[in-house]
Amino acid sequence: QDTKNFRTLKHWEMVNPPVPRKTDKNTDGKSDNDVEARRATAKYGLDTFLKLAPNFLAFHAIGIDLPEECVVIFQQECVAVSLGVCLNCPSYNRWLLQQDLGFALRRHRRVLGHYQAMDDYYNHDHDHGDAHNHKRNTNAHHHHKRN
């Protein structure tokens, strides 16, 4: 496997993407791209989700540092099978089967391009402090190891 040029995105990255800024600082002087803050936000969201779906871990490995599936991108567009399954909403699943998902696939491609551009930005000639420390591009689909 080509780990030098390709990598998977971890859960904390998918739910809390890096923000392109010239200074990497928001109006209060804090970094929008602070890795630990992004990880903490993702952990809070995941902990909340697991309280709502406590049996989820019985059939699917998930964690802030585990590789994440592209389903997160589709959830952001409200067109993910997981929404109907986790929320037990058969009418949503029927609705989803009737949708043209071309828009979601185009957005998926743009989102992956964003991560790749951010990796390139933070790994080439920029002073970015603690903002981002990835060494590989996100040009591949996300592979998730199922138990």
NUNUZA-814423 format. One record per residue (C-alpha): residue number from 1; residue in one letter; x, y, z. Coordinates in pm, 1 decimal, always signed. Last residue first. Layout:
N
r i:NUM aa:A c1:X c2:Y c3:Z
...
This chain:
147
r i:147 aa:N c1:-1378.7 c2:-609.2 c3:+1286.5
r i:146 aa:R c1:-1399.6 c2:-369.0 c3:+995.6
r i:145 aa:K c1:-1094.9 c2:-182.1 c3:+874.1
r i:144 aa:H c1:-1198.9 c2:+137.0 c3:+704.5
r i:143 aa:H c1:-1039.0 c2:+258.7 c3:+384.8
r i:142 aa:H c1:-1091.0 c2:+619.9 c3:+288.0
r i:141 aa:H c1:-1068.6 c2:+683.4 c3:-82.8
r i:140 aa:A c1:-734.3 c2:+811.7 c3:-197.7
r i:139 aa:N c1:-597.2 c2:+1159.6 c3:-263.9
r i:138 aa:T c1:-554.2 c2:+1260.9 c3:+95.4
r i:137 aa:N c1:-190.2 c2:+1362.7 c3:+58.3
r i:136 aa:R c1:+75.7 c2:+1273.4 c3:+311.9
r i:135 aa:K c1:+284.2 c2:+1447.3 c3:+576.1
r i:134 aa:H c1:+17.4 c2:+1570.9 c3:+811.3
r i:133 aa:N c1:+109.2 c2:+1824.8 c3:+1077.7
r i:132 aa:H c1:-166.0 c2:+2081.1 c3:+1092.3
r i:131 aa:A c1:-216.7 c2:+2403.5 c3:+1282.2
r i:130 aa:D c1:+43.6 c2:+2380.5 c3:+1556.1
r i:129 aa:G c1:+262.3 c2:+2651.8 c3:+1408.1
r i:128 aa:H c1:+163.3 c2:+2725.7 c3:+1049.8
r i:127 aa:D c1:+463.5 c2:+2894.5 c3:+896.2
r i:126 aa:H c1:+426.8 c2:+2796.3 c3:+534.3
r i:125 aa:D c1:+684.1 c2:+2658.8 c3:+291.3
r i:124 aa:H c1:+514.5 c2:+2331.3 c3:+199.3
r i:123 aa:N c1:+351.6 c2:+2075.0 c3:+431.3
r i:122 aa:Y c1:+63.7 c2:+2283.1 c3:+557.8
r i:121 aa:Y c1:-44.2 c2:+2392.2 c3:+210.9
r i:120 aa:D c1:-8.7 c2:+2045.7 c3:+55.0
r i:119 aa:D c1:-213.0 c2:+1888.9 c3:+334.7
r i:118 aa:M c1:-468.9 c2:+2168.6 c3:+298.8
r i:117 aa:A c1:-488.2 c2:+2111.9 c3:-76.6
r i:116 aa:Q c1:-537.4 c2:+1737.1 c3:-23.2
r i:115 aa:Y c1:-805.8 c2:+1798.3 c3:+236.3
r i:114 aa:H c1:-984.1 c2:+2042.5 c3:+6.6
r i:113 aa:G c1:-960.7 c2:+1800.1 c3:-286.9
r i:112 aa:L c1:-1130.8 c2:+1536.3 c3:-71.0
r i:111 aa:V c1:-1408.0 c2:+1787.6 c3:-3.1
r i:110 aa:R c1:-1439.8 c2:+1878.8 c3:-370.6
r i:109 aa:R c1:-1474.3 c2:+1508.9 c3:-469.0
r i:108 aa:H c1:-1739.5 c2:+1452.6 c3:-203.9
r i:107 aa:R c1:-1920.0 c2:+1765.8 c3:-323.8
r i:106 aa:R c1:-1942.0 c2:+1617.4 c3:-674.2
r i:105 aa:L c1:-2064.6 c2:+1287.0 c3:-526.6
r i:104 aa:A c1:-2329.2 c2:+1468.2 c3:-323.0
r i:103 aa:F c1:-2452.8 c2:+1662.8 c3:-626.6
r i:102 aa:G c1:-2472.9 c2:+1342.6 c3:-832.2
r i:101 aa:L c1:-2689.7 c2:+1176.9 c3:-567.8
r i:100 aa:D c1:-3009.3 c2:+1173.8 c3:-772.4
r i:99 aa:Q c1:-3264.1 c2:+1080.2 c3:-508.5
r i:98 aa:Q c1:-3527.9 c2:+803.7 c3:-516.7
r i:97 aa:L c1:-3338.7 c2:+560.5 c3:-292.4
r i:96 aa:L c1:-3296.0 c2:+839.5 c3:-36.0
r i:95 aa:W c1:-3672.7 c2:+885.4 c3:+1.3
r i:94 aa:R c1:-3722.9 c2:+515.1 c3:+78.0
r i:93 aa:N c1:-3439.0 c2:+530.8 c3:+333.0
r i:92 aa:Y c1:-3589.4 c2:+843.4 c3:+490.1
r i:91 aa:S c1:-3926.7 c2:+668.3 c3:+517.9
r i:90 aa:P c1:-3754.5 c2:+377.3 c3:+695.6
r i:89 aa:C c1:-3631.5 c2:+603.4 c3:+980.5
r i:88 aa:N c1:-3450.4 c2:+403.2 c3:+1245.8
r i:87 aa:L c1:-3221.7 c2:+695.4 c3:+1339.0
r i:86 aa:C c1:-2903.8 c2:+492.9 c3:+1299.7
r i:85 aa:V c1:-3027.3 c2:+318.3 c3:+984.7
r i:84 aa:G c1:-3186.3 c2:+617.2 c3:+815.1
r i:83 aa:L c1:-2887.5 c2:+840.0 c3:+884.1
r i:82 aa:S c1:-2640.9 c2:+564.7 c3:+793.1
r i:81 aa:V c1:-2777.6 c2:+548.0 c3:+439.4
r i:80 aa:A c1:-2622.9 c2:+890.4 c3:+383.9
r i:79 aa:V c1:-2785.0 c2:+1174.4 c3:+190.7
r i:78 aa:C c1:-2818.6 c2:+1454.4 c3:+445.6
r i:77 aa:E c1:-2544.6 c2:+1658.7 c3:+270.9
r i:76 aa:Q c1:-2324.1 c2:+1654.9 c3:+582.7
r i:75 aa:Q c1:-2413.9 c2:+1287.1 c3:+615.6
r i:74 aa:F c1:-2259.1 c2:+1229.9 c3:+272.1
r i:73 aa:I c1:-1926.3 c2:+1371.4 c3:+389.9
r i:72 aa:V c1:-1939.0 c2:+1157.6 c3:+704.8
r i:71 aa:V c1:-2020.8 c2:+849.8 c3:+495.0
r i:70 aa:C c1:-1677.4 c2:+884.7 c3:+336.5
r i:69 aa:E c1:-1552.3 c2:+634.6 c3:+590.4
r i:68 aa:E c1:-1328.5 c2:+723.7 c3:+880.5
r i:67 aa:P c1:-985.8 c2:+591.6 c3:+974.1
r i:66 aa:L c1:-955.3 c2:+552.7 c3:+1350.4
r i:65 aa:D c1:-819.5 c2:+828.6 c3:+1573.6
r i:64 aa:I c1:-1157.2 c2:+974.2 c3:+1675.8
r i:63 aa:G c1:-1305.3 c2:+629.9 c3:+1722.7
r i:62 aa:I c1:-1540.2 c2:+397.2 c3:+1538.2
r i:61 aa:A c1:-1552.2 c2:+20.4 c3:+1496.5
r i:60 aa:H c1:-1889.5 c2:-101.2 c3:+1372.8
r i:59 aa:F c1:-2115.1 c2:-384.4 c3:+1488.6
r i:58 aa:A c1:-2102.4 c2:-382.9 c3:+1868.3
r i:57 aa:L c1:-1973.0 c2:-25.7 c3:+1866.3
r i:56 aa:F c1:-2318.8 c2:+97.0 c3:+1763.0
r i:55 aa:N c1:-2486.4 c2:-57.7 c3:+2067.0
r i:54 aa:P c1:-2484.2 c2:+267.7 c3:+2267.9
r i:53 aa:A c1:-2659.6 c2:+470.8 c3:+1995.4
r i:52 aa:L c1:-2764.0 c2:+795.5 c3:+2166.3
r i:51 aa:K c1:-2479.8 c2:+780.9 c3:+2418.3
r i:50 aa:L c1:-2247.6 c2:+680.1 c3:+2133.2
r i:49 aa:F c1:-2347.5 c2:+993.5 c3:+1939.9
r i:48 aa:T c1:-2267.5 c2:+1216.2 c3:+2237.4
r i:47 aa:D c1:-1925.1 c2:+1054.6 c3:+2279.6
r i:46 aa:L c1:-1862.4 c2:+1102.8 c3:+1906.5
r i:45 aa:G c1:-1954.3 c2:+1471.0 c3:+1921.3
r i:44 aa:Y c1:-1738.4 c2:+1532.9 c3:+2228.8
r i:43 aa:K c1:-1449.3 c2:+1340.6 c3:+2074.0
r i:42 aa:A c1:-1475.3 c2:+1543.0 c3:+1751.6
r i:41 aa:T c1:-1462.6 c2:+1871.0 c3:+1944.2
r i:40 aa:A c1:-1162.0 c2:+1747.6 c3:+2143.1
r i:39 aa:R c1:-982.1 c2:+1641.5 c3:+1822.9
r i:38 aa:R c1:-1040.0 c2:+1983.4 c3:+1662.7
r i:37 aa:A c1:-911.2 c2:+2154.5 c3:+1978.1
r i:36 aa:E c1:-605.8 c2:+1925.5 c3:+1984.3
r i:35 aa:V c1:-531.9 c2:+1987.8 c3:+1616.5
r i:34 aa:D c1:-549.9 c2:+2365.7 c3:+1636.3
r i:33 aa:N c1:-674.9 c2:+2459.7 c3:+1291.1
r i:32 aa:D c1:-905.5 c2:+2742.8 c3:+1386.6
r i:31 aa:S c1:-612.4 c2:+2891.2 c3:+1579.7
r i:30 aa:K c1:-697.4 c2:+3134.3 c3:+1854.6
r i:29 aa:G c1:-649.1 c2:+3508.8 c3:+1818.6
r i:28 aa:D c1:-1008.2 c2:+3599.8 c3:+1908.4
r i:27 aa:T c1:-1087.6 c2:+3692.2 c3:+1547.4
r i:26 aa:N c1:-964.2 c2:+3361.5 c3:+1406.0
r i:25 aa:K c1:-601.6 c2:+3264.8 c3:+1361.1
r i:24 aa:D c1:-458.2 c2:+3039.7 c3:+1086.8
r i:23 aa:T c1:-278.7 c2:+3353.1 c3:+958.5
r i:22 aa:K c1:-349.3 c2:+3330.3 c3:+585.6
r i:21 aa:R c1:-650.1 c2:+3113.6 c3:+646.0
r i:20 aa:P c1:-761.8 c2:+2778.7 c3:+505.8
r i:19 aa:V c1:-978.0 c2:+2600.0 c3:+763.6
r i:18 aa:P c1:-900.2 c2:+2241.2 c3:+854.0
r i:17 aa:P c1:-1191.1 c2:+1995.7 c3:+860.8
r i:16 aa:N c1:-1373.6 c2:+1900.4 c3:+1182.6
r i:15 aa:V c1:-1594.1 c2:+1596.5 c3:+1122.6
r i:14 aa:M c1:-1356.2 c2:+1438.4 c3:+872.4
r i:13 aa:E c1:-1038.3 c2:+1525.8 c3:+1060.9
r i:12 aa:W c1:-1156.4 c2:+1382.8 c3:+1394.9
r i:11 aa:H c1:-1265.0 c2:+1061.1 c3:+1223.1
r i:10 aa:K c1:-924.8 c2:+998.1 c3:+1068.4
r i:9 aa:L c1:-861.2 c2:+1054.4 c3:+701.0
r i:8 aa:T c1:-690.4 c2:+780.3 c3:+507.2
r i:7 aa:R c1:-355.0 c2:+824.7 c3:+345.0
r i:6 aa:F c1:-196.0 c2:+836.0 c3:+4.5
r i:5 aa:N c1:+141.6 c2:+941.3 c3:-130.7
r i:4 aa:K c1:+386.5 c2:+780.0 c3:+113.5
r i:3 aa:T c1:+139.0 c2:+523.6 c3:+243.2
r i:2 aa:D c1:+131.2 c2:+344.6 c3:-93.1
r i:1 aa:Q c1:+0.0 c2:+0.0 c3:+0.0
